[in-house]
Amino acid sequence: MDDSLKGKLLLASPALQDPNFARTVVLIAEHNEDGAMGLVLNRPATTTVAESAPELEELVEAEEPIYIGGPVQPSAVIVLAAFEEPAAAGLLVRDDVGFLSAEADFATSRDATRQLRVFAGHAGWGPGQLDEELEREDWIVEPPLPQELFSEDAEELWGDVLTRKGGAFALVARMPLDPSVN
């Protein structure tokens, strides 16, 4: 598959009606003929990693929220990391960013990474499903900037990336959730 979106961001278009994905930014981790998998980057939960996945508490700062990675397998935990040594990743998504291996030693993982973020669940598409959604223009595709993958202000990421993209996308970024109240 030559047109894989692996490593790219998908930004939900305003036309996307699925409440699981309204105004989301998804990092595509895998995209091939079998389907696609990604993580919603801009949905921090109200619970912390310590509360939700205490076994991972030593990997992140105190009070770091767990992020809602998507509606698929919401009880599964995925750790996205920027690695000092990319070969240490269980799966690389792009450059030096990928997933911590399930077999990773947490004590050494903190030293082998620059940034870590813990997600509950992921986004998933069956064969051809994401391609159909792209044809319907449900998603806007954009390559990420490195700082966007671990944004300090995740809830503003959708608008920030659209604004960076410019033109009509910058206008979309400023649209209210319900345009009828404008």
N, C-alpha and C positions, 0 to 999 in steps of 0.2 A: 504494500500500500504506500504509494509515493506521497500522498497528500495527508499524511498523519498529522494530527494536531497535538501530538505529544509535546509537552513543554510550553504550550500556548495557553493564554487566558481566554475563557469564554465569558462574555458579559451578557447577562440576560437583557434582551431587548424589552422595551416597555410593552410590546405585544404579547410577551410570554405570560400566559395566564396561570400557570402552575404555582400555587403559593409556596411550594418548597423552594422555588428558584427565583421569585420576584426580587429584582435588583441584586442578584448574586454575581460574584466573580468566582469562576471555577478554574482551577489549575488542572489541565488535562495531564494525567500521569501515564495513560496508555490509550492508544487509539489504533485499532487495526480491524481486519475483516471480521473478527469475533465480537467487536463492540468497543466500548470506551469506558474508562474509569477516571474519575477526578475527585478533587477536594474543593468544597466551597471554602474560600479563604476569608470571607467577610461576615461570618456569623458566630461571634463569641457567645458562649452560653453564660447563664447567670451563675453557674457552678464552677468551681475551680478544679484544676487537675487533682489537687489533694483530696477533694471531696468525691470526685468521679472515678479516678484511677490512682489511688494512693500509691500503688507500686511504681508509678512513674513520677512521683512528686520530686524525687532527687534530681530529675533531669531539667526541671524548669524553675523559674523564680517563684518565690512564695506568692500565693494568691493569683497565679497565672490562670486565666480561664481556659477551660477546655473549649474547643471550637466544634461547631456542628458541621461536620464534613459533608453531610448529605443524608438523604432519607434511606439509603441502603445499609443494612446491618448497623443500625444505630448503637448497638452495644459493643461493636468491634472498635478497637482503639488503633489508630494509625499515628505514627510520629513522623512528621516532615522535618527535615534538617538540612542546613547548609553545612557541608562537610569540609574540614581542613584537608582531608585526603579523600577524594571522590571514590576511590576503590573500596572504602569502608562502608559505602551505602549498600543496603540490601537491594535496592533498585534505584537507579538514577533517573530523574525526570528530565533534567536539563543541567548542563554544566556541572556544578558541584552541589546541586540540590536534589535530594531524593528521600527515600524512606529508610528509616532505621530498621535493620533486620530484626525479626522477632527473636532471634537467638543472640542479639547483641548484649554485651555485658554493660549494664547501665553505669557502673562505676567508671569505665573507660570511655563510654559514649559521650559524656559531657565534655571531656577533653578533646575528643576527635571531631567535635562540631563547633561551629560559630554561633548558630542559632537553632532553636528547636521549637516546634509547636505541636501540641497534641490535639488530635481530632477524634471525635466519636462519629463513626459512620462515614460513608462516602457517597458520591454520585455515580450512577452507573447507567449505561445504555446497552441494549442488545445489538446484534448485528444490523447495521444500516440505520438504526434509530437516530443516532446523532446526526448522520448525514441528512436524513429527512427533516430534522428540526432546523438544520442549517439552511436547507432549501426554502423552508417556510420563513426564514429570517427571524427565528426565535432567539438566535445568538449572534453576538458581534465578536469577532475573533481579533485578538491583539497580542503581540508578543509582550511578555512582561519585562519590566525593569527589575533588576535584582531586589531592590528595596520593597517592591510591591508584594513579593512572595511572603514576607514577614512584616507586613505593614503595622506600624505602631498604632494607627488609627483605622483599624480594619473596617469599622462600620462606614467609613467615608470612602473606602476603596473603589466602589462602583463608580461614584461620581468623579473621583480623582482620575481614574484611568480614562473615562470618557472625555473628561476635560483635556487631558494630555493628548488624546487622539485628535481633538480639535474639530473645527467645522461644525457640521450639524450635530455631531456627537456631543460637543460641548453644550449645545442647547438642550439635548436630551438629558444630560447630567443635571440640569437645573429644573427639569420638569417636576411638578409635585406628584406624589403617588397617585392622586386622583385629579387629573387635569380639569375636571368640571368645577373644582373649587378654586381655580385660579382666577 
